[in-house]
Amino acid sequence: MEKKIGRRQALQGLAASAASLALPAALAQGASGKPLRVVVGFTAGGAADVMTRIIAKGLAAELGQQVIVDNKPGADGIISAQEVMRAPADGSTILMGTNTAMVAVPSLRPNPPYDPFKAFTPISSAGEFSMFLAVPASLPVKNLAEFLDLVAANPGKYSSASSNSAAELAMLQLLSTRGIKVVNARYKGDAPAFTDLVSGQIHMMFSTGTLTPTYVKEGKIKALVTLLPKRSPLLPDVPTASELGIGKLTITPWAGFFGPAGMPADVTEKLSAGLRAALARPDVREQLVGQGFSSYGMTPAEFTAFFKRQYDGFVATVRENNVKFD
């Protein structure tokens, strides 16, 4: 899962964040005796990159260790995942992985490049990217119930859009609660999809927190539900799926940290504790909220269980709806 950051403050802070990660060499370098390298499968300036740099700065402070963010974009995160998969399992190289590389790639490709449960060691979650159900402002609905009633009563009239696999599958999960099927158009990003959404050429999409609040405040779209576990401070009036009694919506774009397979338990726990402490820092939390990212850490065991639930839910939705991905 990836999206572009449009906030000037975030972009201006990239250089400062990157520079702050290069701490003095005299600091302890952890069990491996090396700096900690965090590999990211997206380009600099995107949400995943900015989020990782914010967390990495806090992690460096918590561990007293040099932390380097290394961008290895491309191939839906495969390049970055394989970089970490082949790295020494000594705690010196970890992956910032999202649902794209860790769930979509291994579950949907005919010949998966890796088994995410065998090739990696789960360390800690990072949290979830904001995702909202967005519809055109012109659509005559005020809430999710009215929206589902409208679409169900007019089969074949309405269409959806998606810019990533999580968004597409979340829409399938939502519509399946009423037995609704619509034609989905795939876009390369939220921005072009919003153009068609605002104009009414498409009628629904699960969109990220980067652009959605701006379009809502400008009166161009309506946001009917968020997939976050709690209401987003970016759009506090938008209810969660659980508030509306829709417990089936299990797919959401998330991020977490993984090491290579076979990483020692003590090293894994040290990194997990550092990440959890970093995510609990007020300065880190505040910056992540500003990026529309709901942050929370997990123990390795908790993250492993979360990861498996996400993977199983993703695969089940694909099979139930006979989804085919290119």
C-alpha positions in Angstrom: 0.0 0.0 0.0 1.4 3.4 -1.0 0.1 7.0 -1.4 1.7 10.4 -2.0 2.0 12.9 0.7 0.8 16.4 -0.3 1.6 18.2 2.9 4.4 20.7 2.5 5.5 20.3 6.1 6.1 16.5 5.7 8.2 17.0 2.6 10.2 19.8 4.1 10.9 17.6 7.1 12.4 14.7 5.1 15.9 16.1 4.9 15.9 17.0 8.6 14.5 13.6 9.5 17.1 11.7 7.4 19.9 13.8 8.8 18.8 13.2 12.3 19.1 9.4 11.8 22.8 9.5 11.3 23.8 9.6 15.0 27.4 9.6 16.2 29.3 6.5 15.4 30.3 6.3 19.0 26.8 5.2 20.0 26.2 1.5 20.6 25.3 -0.3 17.4 23.3 -3.1 18.9 24.0 -6.8 19.1 25.3 -7.0 15.5 27.8 -4.2 16.0 26.3 -2.5 12.8 23.9 0.4 12.3 20.3 -0.7 11.9 19.1 -0.5 8.3 15.4 -0.2 7.7 14.5 -1.1 4.1 11.4 0.6 2.6 9.8 -0.6 -0.7 8.6 2.8 -1.7 10.2 6.0 -3.1 11.1 9.0 -0.9 8.3 11.4 -0.2 5.5 8.8 -0.2 3.4 8.0 2.9 5.3 4.8 3.7 8.7 6.5 3.4 7.7 9.5 5.5 6.0 7.3 8.1 9.1 5.1 8.3 11.5 8.1 8.8 9.3 9.5 11.6 9.4 6.1 13.4 13.1 5.5 12.7 14.0 8.8 14.3 12.2 7.8 17.5 13.7 4.3 17.3 17.2 5.7 17.1 16.6 7.7 20.2 15.1 4.7 22.1 17.9 2.2 21.1 20.8 4.7 21.2 21.7 3.3 17.8 22.3 4.6 14.3 19.3 4.0 12.1 19.4 4.3 8.3 16.4 4.3 6.1 17.1 2.7 2.7 14.6 3.0 -0.1 14.4 0.0 -2.4 11.2 0.7 -4.5 9.6 -1.3 -7.2 7.8 -4.5 -8.1 5.0 -4.1 -5.4 7.6 -4.2 -2.6 9.2 -7.5 -3.8 12.6 -5.8 -4.2 12.7 -4.5 -0.7 11.3 -7.8 0.8 13.9 -9.9 -1.0 16.7 -7.5 0.1 15.8 -8.2 3.7 15.0 -11.9 3.2 18.6 -12.4 2.0 20.2 -10.2 4.7 22.0 -11.7 7.8 19.6 -12.5 10.6 21.6 -10.5 13.1 19.2 -7.6 13.6 21.1 -5.2 11.4 18.6 -5.1 8.6 14.8 -5.1 8.9 11.9 -4.4 6.5 9.1 -1.9 6.7 6.5 -4.1 5.0 3.0 -3.2 4.0 0.0 -5.4 3.1 1.1 -5.2 -0.5 4.4 -7.0 -0.3 3.5 -9.2 2.7 0.0 -10.2 1.8 -1.0 -9.4 -1.8 2.2 -10.5 -3.5 2.6 -13.9 -1.9 -1.1 -14.7 -2.0 -2.0 -13.6 -5.5 1.0 -14.3 -7.7 1.0 -17.7 -9.6 4.6 -18.2 -8.5 5.2 -16.2 -5.3 8.7 -15.0 -4.8 8.6 -15.9 -1.1 6.5 -17.4 1.7 6.0 -14.5 4.1 5.6 -16.8 7.1 8.8 -18.7 6.4 11.0 -16.0 4.9 10.6 -13.4 7.6 10.5 -12.8 11.4 7.6 -10.5 12.5 8.8 -7.9 14.9 6.1 -5.3 15.5 3.2 -3.6 13.8 3.6 0.1 13.0 -0.1 0.8 12.5 -2.7 1.5 9.8 -3.0 4.0 7.0 -6.3 5.9 7.1 -8.9 4.6 4.6 -12.4 6.1 4.1 -15.3 5.1 1.9 -15.7 8.1 -0.4 -18.6 8.9 -2.7 -19.4 11.9 -4.9 -21.1 14.9 -3.1 -23.9 14.6 -5.7 -24.8 11.1 -4.6 -28.2 11.4 -2.8 -27.1 9.6 0.5 -26.3 10.9 3.9 -24.8 7.8 5.5 -23.6 4.3 4.9 -27.0 2.6 5.2 -28.6 4.9 2.6 -25.6 4.3 0.3 -25.9 0.5 0.5 -29.7 0.8 0.0 -29.2 2.9 -3.1 -26.6 0.7 -4.7 -28.6 -2.5 -3.9 -31.7 -1.0 -5.4 -30.0 -0.1 -8.7 -28.0 -3.1 -9.9 -25.6 -2.3 -12.7 -25.9 1.5 -12.3 -23.0 2.2 -10.0 -19.2 1.5 -10.2 -16.3 1.6 -7.9 -12.6 2.5 -8.1 -9.4 1.4 -6.4 -5.8 2.3 -6.4 -4.5 -0.7 -4.5 -5.4 -4.3 -3.6 -6.5 -3.4 0.0 -8.9 -0.8 -1.3 -10.4 -3.2 -3.8 -10.8 -6.0 -1.4 -12.3 -3.7 1.3 -14.9 -2.6 -1.1 -15.7 -6.2 -2.0 -16.1 -7.1 1.7 -18.4 -4.1 2.3 -20.6 -4.8 -0.7 -20.8 -8.5 0.0 -22.6 -7.7 3.3 -25.6 -6.9 1.0 -24.8 -9.3 -1.9 -24.0 -6.3 -4.1 -21.6 -6.6 -7.1 -20.3 -3.6 -9.0 -17.7 -3.1 -11.8 -14.4 -1.9 -10.4 -11.9 0.3 -12.2 -8.3 0.1 -11.2 -6.3 3.3 -11.0 -2.5 4.0 -10.5 -3.2 6.3 -7.6 -5.9 8.1 -5.5 -5.4 11.4 -7.4 -6.7 10.3 -10.8 -9.4 8.2 -9.2 -10.6 11.3 -7.3 -10.9 13.2 -10.5 -13.5 10.7 -11.8 -15.1 10.3 -8.4 -15.7 14.1 -8.1 -17.1 14.2 -11.6 -19.5 11.3 -10.9 -18.0 9.0 -13.5 -17.4 6.5 -10.7 -19.5 6.4 -7.5 -17.5 4.9 -4.7 -13.9 4.1 -3.5 -12.0 3.4 -0.4 -9.5 6.2 -0.3 -6.5 7.2 1.8 -6.2 9.9 4.4 -3.9 12.1 2.3 -6.5 13.6 -0.1 -9.9 12.6 1.4 -10.1 15.2 4.2 -9.3 18.0 1.7 -12.0 16.9 -0.7 -14.5 16.5 2.1 -13.9 19.9 3.5 -14.2 21.4 0.0 -17.6 19.8 -0.4 -16.6 17.7 -3.4 -17.1 14.2 -1.8 -18.7 12.6 1.2 -16.9 10.2 3.5 -19.3 7.6 5.0 -17.1 5.2 7.0 -13.5 4.7 8.1 -11.7 1.3 8.3 -9.6 2.5 11.2 -10.3 0.9 14.5 -11.0 4.4 15.9 -12.3 7.5 14.4 -9.7 9.5 12.5 -8.8 12.9 13.9 -8.6 14.0 10.3 -12.3 13.4 9.9 -13.8 12.9 13.4 -17.4 12.9 12.2 -16.9 9.8 10.1 -17.9 6.6 12.0 -16.0 3.4 12.1 -17.3 0.1 10.6 -17.6 -1.4 14.1 -19.7 1.6 15.2 -22.1 0.8 12.3 -22.2 -2.9 13.1 -20.2 -4.1 10.1 -17.7 -6.4 11.7 -16.9 -8.2 8.5 -14.6 -5.4 7.3 -11.3 -6.9 8.2 -9.0 -5.6 5.4 -7.2 -2.3 5.9 -3.9 -1.0 4.7 -1.3 -1.6 7.4 2.4 -1.5 7.9 4.8 -3.4 10.2 8.4 -4.4 10.7 10.0 -7.7 9.8 13.4 -9.2 10.0 14.9 -12.1 8.0 13.9 -15.6 9.0 15.7 -17.1 11.9 16.4 -13.9 13.8 17.3 -14.7 17.4 14.4 -14.2 19.9 16.4 -11.8 22.1 17.3 -9.6 19.1 13.7 -9.7 17.8 12.4 -8.7 21.3 14.9 -5.9 21.6 13.9 -4.4 18.3 10.2 -4.9 19.0 10.5 -3.2 22.4 12.4 -0.3 20.8 9.7 0.1 18.1 6.9 0.0 20.6 8.6 2.6 22.7 9.3 4.8 19.7 5.6 4.5 18.6 4.5 5.6 22.1 6.6 8.7 22.0 4.3 11.8 21.9 6.4 13.5 19.2 6.2 10.4 17.0 2.5 9.9 17.6 1.7 13.5 16.8 3.7 13.5 13.5 2.1 10.2 12.4 -1.4 11.5 13.2 -0.7 14.5 10.9 0.0 12.0 8.1 -3.3 10.2 8.6 -1.5 7.2 10.1 -3.0 5.4 13.2 0.1 4.0 15.0 0.4 1.2 17.5 3.0 -1.3 18.3 2.7 -5.0 19.1 4.8 -7.7 20.6 6.2 -10.3 18.1 3.6 -12.8 19.1 0.8 -10.2 18.8 2.0 -9.1 15.4 2.4 -12.6 14.1 -1.3 -13.3 15.0 -2.4 -10.0 13.4 -0.4 -10.7 10.3 -2.0 -14.2 9.9 -5.5 -12.8 10.4 -4.9 -10.1 7.7 -3.5 -12.7 5.3 -6.3 -15.2 5.9 -9.0 -12.5 5.5 -7.4 -11.2 2.3 -7.2 -14.7 0.7 -10.7 -15.6 1.8 -12.1 -12.4 0.2 -10.2 -13.1 -3.1 -11.6 -16.6 -3.2 -15.1 -15.7 -2.3 -15.3 -13.1 -5.0 -13.1 -14.9 -7.6 -10.9 -11.8 -7.9 -8.1 -11.8 -10.5 -5.1 -9.5 -10.2 -2.7 -8.7 -13.0 
